[in-house]
Amino acid sequence: MKKILINKNSLKKLVKKIFLNHGLKDQHAEISSNYIVQAELFGATSHGLSRLKMYCDRIKKKLINTNPKIKIRSISQSITHIDANNSIGFVAADVGIKKAILNAKKTGFGLVGIKNSGHYGLSSFYAEQAVKKNLTVLCFTNAPPAIAPHGAKKKLFGTNPICFGTPSASKIPFILDTSVSMINRGKIRVAAKLGNKIPKNVALDKFGIPTTDAKKALKGVQLPIASFRGSGLAWMVDILSGVFTGGNHGGKVKDPFDDFSSPQNIGHLFIVIKSNIFVGKNYNTRIKENIKLIKKLPKIKGVKKILFPGENKYKKYKSNIKKKILIPINIISDLKKLGYNL
Ligand SMILES: NC(=O)c1ccc[n+]([C@@H]2O[C@H](COP(=O)([O-])OP(=O)(O)OC[C@H]3O[C@@H](n4cnc5c(N)ncnc54)[C@H](O)[C@@H]3O)[C@@H](O)[C@H]2O)c1
């Protein structure tokens, strides 16, 4: 079987058609296909097409609700609580970030907690929407067990990404979007599927021995960034996204690929703040100065340019958007299983 190249519009149409055929509403299929193709364009293949079959399998098993009654409850003009009723995560998060943006524009500050959601892809999808409106944003989501809490033998925390975005006074958004694991789980899943090795020092097998075998790593535990500090950050995200919102927490988020016993009930938390809330019009000058100071620092050997978070991803996106998207063999086979021959 050969690899196939496809343009982004055709790919989006195909993914949307697959979602529609699985029963998603037109608007939900539009949102979800858009985010999946975006992930491919950002080079995050672990969060794009490689998850399409998983979403469809969960829809077929009625673990993702194709007709959710999403409840949006205003607690104040700034604070909103959303029960996503097991909608696909992309839709729950899309509704949530748009509400947080509206709240922040009205009052200077928007806080949205979401429960009964599912895997929502990249946090940067949502952060970018706020940054484009000149807002500063924090996004949190929990994820299925992958990391052992510091000192424990068993995986419990997800790779629980932390995402911060703010306008950079340039066309490139400043977006720090990072898992709190050494590498994100999606990359390990892709390596396991393709039979590739994973880097050293990112995971232990089920006996607690360091491994570069992706399949063994999935059965064992992933290592957090920075030892107990990373474990602490994973815990913080579990509290903010799960304990706070009413979502699952404490290791109860279902693994979307392997656990079909019930919906995931993931929680997300979005905090959106007007960037100029304290310093008014000076925000742009101040952030520009901040970035300039850092970029001008002397560089270590081998580094040509100091980048701010998000700059690398933006450049990749700009370059990928001009090219066709490569569909690897394993995805062609997933599409076949979903009834589509490329
Ligand atoms: N939904 C979920 O459950 C879930 C779980 C985990 C991760 N994710 C997503 O996976 C994605 C990938 O996470 P990751 O940890 O692999 O990201 P990564 O390691 O590729 O990048 C982390 C951050 O570091 C920045 N960065 C990278 N190189 C840099 C450099 N040279 N200089 C300055 N900054 C640099 C990036 O722009 C990014 O903001 C994220 O978008 C995250 O939201 C989602």
The ligand as a Tripos MOL2 file, in Angstrom:
@<TRIPOS>MOLECULE
LIG
   44    48     1     0     0
SMALL
NO_CHARGES

@<TRIPOS>ATOM
      1 N1         -6.1800   16.6390   24.7920 N.am      1 LIG1
      2 C1         -5.3130   15.9490   25.4990 C.2       1 LIG1
      3 O1         -5.6830   15.1070   26.3080 O.2       1 LIG1
      4 C2         -3.8470   16.1930   25.3330 C.ar      1 LIG1
      5 C3         -2.9560   15.5630   26.1880 C.ar      1 LIG1
      6 C4         -1.5980   15.8370   26.0430 C.ar      1 LIG1
      7 C5         -1.1530   16.6780   25.0380 C.ar      1 LIG1
      8 N2         -2.0550   17.2650   24.2150 N.ar      1 LIG1
      9 C6         -1.6130   18.1910   23.1760 C.3       1 LIG1
     10 O2         -0.4770   17.6680   22.5370 O.3       1 LIG1
     11 C7          0.2560   18.7620   21.9970 C.3       1 LIG1
     12 C8          1.7160   18.4710   22.0100 C.3       1 LIG1
     13 O3          2.2480   18.5480   23.2960 O.3       1 LIG1
     14 P1          3.8180   18.3680   23.4830 P.3       1 LIG1
     15 O4          4.0850   18.3610   24.9270 O.co2     1 LIG1
     16 O5          4.2970   17.2190   22.6470 O.co2     1 LIG1
     17 O6          4.3660   19.7070   22.8160 O.3       1 LIG1
     18 P2          5.8350   20.0520   22.3110 P.3       1 LIG1
     19 O7          6.8350   19.3630   23.1640 O.co2     1 LIG1
     20 O8          5.9110   19.8200   20.8470 O.co2     1 LIG1
     21 O9          5.8970   21.6170   22.5730 O.3       1 LIG1
     22 C9          5.6620   22.1710   23.8360 C.3       1 LIG1
     23 C10         5.7370   23.6740   23.7810 C.3       1 LIG1
     24 O10         7.0950   24.0760   23.6530 O.3       1 LIG1
     25 C11         7.2290   25.0190   22.6010 C.3       1 LIG1
     26 N3          8.5450   24.8310   21.9760 N.ar      1 LIG1
     27 C12         8.9810   23.7590   21.2810 C.ar      1 LIG1
     28 N4         10.2370   23.9740   20.8520 N.ar      1 LIG1
     29 C13        10.5920   25.1980   21.2680 C.ar      1 LIG1
     30 C14        11.7680   25.9900   21.1490 C.ar      1 LIG1
     31 N5         12.8460   25.5670   20.4910 N.pl3     1 LIG1
     32 N6         11.8060   27.2030   21.7090 N.ar      1 LIG1
     33 C15        10.7290   27.6570   22.3840 C.ar      1 LIG1
     34 N7          9.5910   26.9680   22.5400 N.ar      1 LIG1
     35 C16         9.5120   25.7540   21.9950 C.ar      1 LIG1
     36 C17         6.1140   24.6890   21.6350 C.3       1 LIG1
     37 O11         5.7800   25.8120   20.8470 O.3       1 LIG1
     38 C18         5.0050   24.3090   22.6000 C.3       1 LIG1
     39 O12         4.3210   25.4340   23.0350 O.3       1 LIG1
     40 C19        -0.2020   20.0030   22.7220 C.3       1 LIG1
     41 O13        -0.8850   20.7790   21.7550 O.3       1 LIG1
     42 C20        -1.1720   19.5010   23.7760 C.3       1 LIG1
     43 O14        -2.2940   20.3350   23.9870 O.3       1 LIG1
     44 C21        -3.3820   17.0360   24.3430 C.ar      1 LIG1
@<TRIPOS>BOND
     1     1     2 1
     2     2     3 2
     3     2     4 1
     4     4     5 ar
     5     4    44 ar
     6     5     6 ar
     7     6     7 ar
     8     7     8 ar
     9     8     9 1
    10     8    44 ar
    11     9    10 1
    12     9    42 1
    13    10    11 1
    14    11    12 1
    15    11    40 1
    16    12    13 1
    17    13    14 1
    18    14    15 2
    19    14    16 1
    20    14    17 1
    21    17    18 1
    22    18    19 2
    23    18    20 1
    24    18    21 1
    25    21    22 1
    26    22    23 1
    27    23    24 1
    28    23    38 1
    29    24    25 1
    30    25    26 1
    31    25    36 1
    32    26    27 ar
    33    26    35 ar
    34    27    28 ar
    35    28    29 ar
    36    29    30 ar
    37    29    35 ar
    38    30    31 1
    39    30    32 ar
    40    32    33 ar
    41    33    34 ar
    42    34    35 ar
    43    36    37 1
    44    36    38 1
    45    38    39 1
    46    40    41 1
    47    40    42 1
    48    42    43 1
@<TRIPOS>SUBSTRUCTURE
     1 LIG1         1 GROUP 0 **** ****
